[in-house]
Amino acid sequence: MQPLPLNRAFTLLEPGPVTWVATRSSQDGRANVMTITWTMVRDFEGGFVIATGPWNHSWRALTETRACVIAIPGADLIDTVIGVGMTTGAETDKFARFGLTALPAETVAAPLIGEALANVECRVEEVIEPHGLVLLRAEAAWTNPDRAERRTLHAVGDGTFVTDGDRLDRHEAMAAKLPGGLWPAT
């Protein structure tokens, strides 16, 4: 073993996949999207957490409207993911600039993203502002079966990314710990 500086430890645990978080301003109705790499699942019933804060332009829309869409881009969209993350919505219509399609959501004003592998409409349950944590509850979820690229991106945190590899199936061994309905009974 070799020592690793603590300011690099997060690169060992950086979660994935990379997501987009779409919002709609309560002030002018403009849609915006930001790239988020710090996300987590908190339960089997659609509970999620994202980490962000007032430094992001989307923060105001997220905290005022208390709604968003988490969209999961495919690995083929890596340059768009980076472009969205490196551009501020305060100055740019990111949907137009990056050729993203805003689709109407069913339960929230924020748009679905047509190019994504999946979209999850969420309500904000709680904001833990000192820590930049936004607790979300899913209200509807959508997948895009027409996407040829099915791999997701995972940020390492140092400007590099990895993609999904082979899927290893161990659902039978884990069935006792998983919620029902994920796989057909064998």
N, C-alpha and C positions, 0 to 999 in steps of 0.2 A: 504494500500500500504506500501511496505517496500523499502528502498533504494537499488539500484543495482549498484555495481561499474561500471563505464563507460567502463572499459576494458572488461566487460562481456555483454554490451549492444548488440553487434553484434549477440550473440546467440539467441536473440529474433527475428532477421530478417534474419538470415542465409538463403540464397536462396537455391533452389534445382532445379532439382535433381543433385546429385553428377554426374560429368562427367569425362570422360577420354578425353584428348587432344592428338591426335597422330600427329607426325611430321616426317619428313625425313630430315636428315642432308644434307646440300648442300656440305659439305666437303667430307664425305665418303659414303653417300647414305644409312646409317643405319637408320632404323625406330626406333622410340622411342615413349613412351606413358607416360603421367603423369596424376595424379588424380588432378582434380580441383573442388573445391566446391563453388568458387565465380564466378558465371556466371549470366548473365541476358539477357533477351530479350529486344531489344530496338525499335522494330517496327513489323508490321505485314508482312513485306516483306523479312524476313530472316536476319535481323540485330541482332547481338549478341555482347556481351562484356564478356571477361574473364579478371580476375585479376591475374597477375603473374609478374615475373620480372627476372632480371639477375641472381638471386640466383638459379633458376631452370635450369637444364641442357638443357631442351627443348627450352629455351629462344632464344638461338643463331639460331637454326633451324627455329623457328617461325618467328623471325625478318629478317633473311636472305632470306628464301624462300617465306615469306609472304603468307604462306598457312598452313592449318592444317585440321584435321578432329575432330569434336566433336562427341564423342561416348557416348551413355547412357547405362550404365550397369544395369542389373536387380538386385533386392535385394538379390538374391541367390549368387551373386558374391561379397558380402561384404568383404570377406577375401582377395580376389584378388584385389579389389579396395584399400584396406588398404596396401597390399603388394606393389602394384605399387606405391602408394603415399609415402611409407617409403623407397623406393629403388631409387638410382640414376642411370640414363641411362648412365652416364659417365663411370660406372664400370660394368654395367650389361645389357645384352640383355633382356629387360623385356618381350618381346613377347615370347621368349624361356623359360625364368624362370617361367613365370606364365601361360604358355600354351595358350596364346592368338594367334588367327589366323589373320595374316595380309592379307587383301584382297585388290586387286587393286581398286583404286578410279577412277572415270570417269574424273574429272576435275583438280585434284591436285595430286602431287606426294606422299603425306602422305597417309598411308594406312587406309582403313576401318578396323574395328575390328569385326570379324565374330561372336563373342559371345555376342555382344551388342544388345540391344533392337532396337536401331536406330543409324544411323551415319549421320552426316551432313558435307559435304565438304565445306570448307570456305576459302576465301581469306582475308588477312589482309588489311583492309582499312586504318587504322591509329593506331599508337602506341603512347599513351600518357604516355611517360616513367616516368616522375616524380611521376605519380600516379599508375604505373603498370597496366594500362588499355590497352587492345588490342581490338580494334573495328573490328569486323568480318562481312563479308557478305557471306551468304550461296549461293552456286552455284549448289548444288545437295543434295538431302536428300533421305535416304533409311530406311526402317523399316524391322524388322526381324519377320515375322508372325509365325515362327516355335518355337520361345522361349516360353516355358511353363510358366516361371515366368514373369509376366508382371508388377509387382510392381517396383517402382524406390526407390532409397535411397535418403534421405535428411539429410545432416550433420547438427547437432546442433552447432558444433564448439568446443565442449568440449570433444570429443572422443566418443560421443553417436550419434546414427542415428535413424531416424524414417522412416517408409515406408508409401507408399500410403495406404489409406483405401478405404472405399466405395466411389464411384463416385456419386456425387449429380448433377443431370441434371437440369439446369436452363437456357438452351440455348434459349428457346423461350422468356423468360423475358429479356434477354440481346441481342437479335437479332439485335436491332437497333444500337448497338455499335460495333458489330463484323463484320469482313470482310466477304463478300459473299463466298459461297462454303464450309463453314465448316460443315454445316448440310443440309440435304435435307429440302426443304421448306415443311411446314406442312399446 
